[in-house]
Amino acid sequence: MKLYNSPVAPNPRRVRIFLAEKGVAVPTENVDLALSQQHDPAFAALNPLRRIPALALDSGEIICESVAICRYFEEIQPEPPLFGRDALEKALVEMWQRRAELEFFFPIALAFRHSHPAMVEMEKPQIPQLVELNRPRAIAFARFLDSELANRRYLAGNAFSIADITALVAADFAKPARIKFPDDLVHFARWRADVSARPSAAA
């Protein structure tokens, strides 16, 4: 088994945090995005979409997409559960994971991809209007999270989940995207400090 990783990209970090929470160690091979190694024929044969992360199983199967990789490990090692325990918890985690991805992670990623100088060669053309559109969207969702987190510890309830992992990685990725969250989001800030203090956040 091998995880194709990048130490700088947000999606592989989601998987690393998930694995750290599970206490699972997987051999990794870094793909250097700055050198466009994701376009090398050897990697393209593993993932024709040329994206990371990718998980190569001993059977020869390749699993791509960060949440799909996390689901695989949830199934083979259920404890601790990060996708919920019962039908309701699983539905709530799925709901909040989807919200965190669509309304927070993606706008921040778009703001980064269309503004950062390091992305000039990867994102052609860079569209400034997308930056101006998505930065306010990310801040608006952080404000929404602030109101929700006034009533519970984590996004989907009182247990840490994949939804918190996605939202944490997105919130941290806001810095290189040059998005600053308002200081009055006290519940959002409390949640962020809490999840950032978990040992897995350093994975």
Helices and strands as residue ranges (DSSP letters): E 2-5, H 10-22, E 28-30, G 37-39, H 41-46, E 54-56, E 62-64, H 66-76, H 87-100, I 101-105, H 106-113, G 117-119, H 128-148, H 162-173, H 186-196, G 199-202
